[in-house]
Amino acid sequence: MKKKIHIEYPLSSASGAVLWGAISTPSGLQRWFADQVTKDDKVFTFTWGKTETRKAEMINQRTESFIRFHWKDDEPKTYFELKLQYNELTNDQELIITDFVDPSEEEDSINLWNSQIEVLRRTCGI
């Protein structure tokens, strides 16, 4: 049974439109999440290196708000979600990650997300 985790990343005064493109399009995701990303209808194919490929179906989205994927090879009712939230108090964007992880791999998963978000920050100039 996988565990649901939430991780919040403040992204300064980044443009919501730029961030939305980075989390919702194959070209945007390819800049920080995977080495190669393709899309066929609602199925995104993510490739890392020469050997690892995973397919995820986009199961829900609200433009400029969130996008939710389900890994095709994962347990039912699991997903990972990338959600943008604007903080009116600080005028900053936040990226909220929701993911389902094996409890024994929670720390590794969080470290991987932390690493990927650092790449996102660099590629978006945040």
N, C-alpha and C positions, 0 to 999 in steps of 0.2 A: 504494500500500500504506500503510495507516494504522499509526500507532505507538501502542502501549499505554502509557498513563501512569497513575501512582498519585500521589495527593496526600492527605496526612494533615492533618486539622484537629483540634486539641485543643478540646474544647467544655466545659471546666471541669467543674463538678459538675452538669451538666444532667441532667434526668430522662430515662432511657432511653425511657419510655413516651411522653413529650412529643416527643422526637426521632423516635421511630418514626412517630408520627402525622404529623409534618412531612415525612417522606421517602417515606411509603407511601400516603398518601390524596390524592385530588384536592384536597380543601380545604386540606390541609397544604402540598402542593406549590404551590398557588395563592398562598399567603402569601409565598413567597420565590423560587420557580423560574420561574414563568410568570404572565402576567396572568390567564389562564383555563385551567383544567384540568378535563376531563371524562373519564369512564371508561365504557366499554361492554365488559363482560366483562373480557378481559385487555388491551384496547387503550385506552391513555390518549391523549387529544388535548390537545396543549399549544398555546396561542395567546399570541403576544406582539404587542402593539399591535393594529392593525386588519388587518394584511396577512399576518403570518407565522404559519403553522400547521404543526405536525409531529405525526405519529402515531408512537407507540412501543408495542410489545407488551411486556407484562411477561412475561419468559421464565423467571424463577426468583425465588423469595423464600423466606426463612426468617423467620418472624414475630419481630420485635424483634431481628433480626440483619442481614439485608441484603435489598435488592430490586435486581433487574437488569432493564434495559430494552434492547430493540433498536429503533433507529429504523427504521421501515418503508422509508424511502428511502435507507438506508445500505448499505454493503457487507455481505455475509454474514459471519458469525462476529465481528462487532463488537458492542459493547454499551457501556452506561454503567451503573455499579453504585454504589449508595450503601450503605455498610456501617458499622454501628455496632459499636464495640469498646470494651469496658470495660477500663480500665487499673487493675488492682488495686493497683499500687504508688502511684499518685497519686489513686486514687478518682475519676478523671475519665473522661468519655466521649470517644471519638474518632470522627470521621466520616472514613472512608476512601473516596475517590472513585477509581474506575477508569474510564478513558475511552479511546477510540480517536480519535486526531486526525491530521490531515495534518501531516507533519513540519514543513512551512513555517509552520503555524499553531499550533505547540505553545505558544509564549509567549502568544499571544492567548487560547488556550483556557484556560491556567492562570490568566491574569488575569481571565477571565470567571468561572471557578469561584471565585476569591478574592472577587470582587465579590458573587457570589450567596451565598456562605457568610456574608459580612458581613450581608447582609439576613436570612439565617436566624438568625444570632446576635441581631440586633435583635428579630425577631418572636418569638423564643422567650425573650427576656430573659436571654441568656447574656452 
